[in-house]
């Protein structure tokens, strides 16, 4: 499941993301017309680590961006958008400690 408001653009992307084993260790977060992937679920001790690629929802083509808002490309299907996210993940994105500040 994802958090945030629900709209018709989410189901194909959410289903494709759920089918991808590399994303199952992450927390999908639907916000402001995007599907982001966070390293951990709330409650957070501090701000969540938001450093992974995300998908802009809407009609295809789907746009995929880095956390720094650099375009990774546009693709025709939800599955291709998820594959683009996976291709740009760090080696162990589910490691909560990575990116946490002490």
C-alpha positions in Angstrom: 0.0 0.0 0.0 1.0 3.6 -0.5 0.2 6.6 1.6 -1.2 9.9 0.2 -4.2 10.7 -1.8 -5.3 8.1 -4.4 -6.1 8.8 -8.0 -6.5 6.8 -11.2 -2.9 7.2 -12.3 -1.5 5.4 -9.3 -2.8 1.8 -9.8 -0.7 0.7 -12.9 2.5 2.2 -11.4 1.8 0.9 -7.9 1.1 -2.6 -9.3 4.3 -2.5 -11.3 6.3 -1.3 -8.3 4.9 -4.0 -6.1 5.8 -6.7 -8.6 9.5 -5.6 -8.5 11.4 -7.4 -5.8 14.1 -4.7 -5.7 11.5 -2.2 -4.4 9.8 -4.4 -1.8 12.3 -3.3 0.9 11.4 0.3 0.3 8.4 2.4 1.5 6.3 3.7 -1.5 5.0 7.1 -0.9 2.4 8.8 -3.2 2.6 12.5 -3.0 2.0 15.5 -5.2 1.4 13.4 -8.3 4.5 11.3 -7.8 5.4 7.9 -6.5 8.5 8.1 -4.4 10.4 5.3 -2.7 11.8 6.0 0.8 14.2 3.9 2.7 12.0 3.5 5.7 8.4 3.9 6.8 7.1 6.3 9.4 7.4 7.2 12.1 10.7 8.8 11.4 13.1 10.1 14.1 14.0 12.9 11.7 13.2 13.8 8.1 12.8 10.7 5.9 15.7 9.8 3.6 14.4 11.0 0.2 17.3 10.2 -2.1 15.9 7.6 -4.5 14.5 8.0 -8.0 10.7 8.7 -8.3 8.0 8.4 -11.0 5.7 11.2 -12.1 2.2 9.9 -12.4 -0.3 10.7 -15.1 -0.9 9.5 -18.5 1.9 7.7 -20.3 4.6 8.5 -21.0 5.8 8.3 -17.4 8.7 10.6 -16.4 11.3 9.3 -14.0 13.6 11.6 -12.0 16.4 11.5 -9.5 15.8 12.8 -6.0 17.7 15.9 -7.2 15.1 16.4 -10.0 17.3 15.4 -12.9 15.4 13.6 -15.6 16.3 9.9 -16.1 13.9 9.7 -19.0 10.3 9.1 -20.2 9.0 5.7 -20.9 5.7 4.3 -22.3 4.7 1.8 -19.6 4.5 1.6 -15.8 6.7 -1.4 -15.9 9.4 0.5 -17.9 9.2 3.4 -15.4 9.7 0.9 -12.5 12.7 -0.7 -14.4 14.2 2.8 -14.8 13.9 3.5 -11.1 15.5 0.1 -10.3 18.3 0.7 -12.8 19.2 3.9 -10.8 19.0 2.6 -7.3 22.1 2.5 -5.1 23.5 -1.0 -4.3 21.5 -1.5 -1.1 18.6 1.0 -1.1 16.8 -0.8 1.6 19.6 -0.1 4.1 18.0 2.3 6.4 21.3 3.4 7.9 22.6 4.5 4.5 22.0 8.2 4.2 21.0 8.6 7.9 22.9 11.4 9.6 24.2 10.9 13.1 
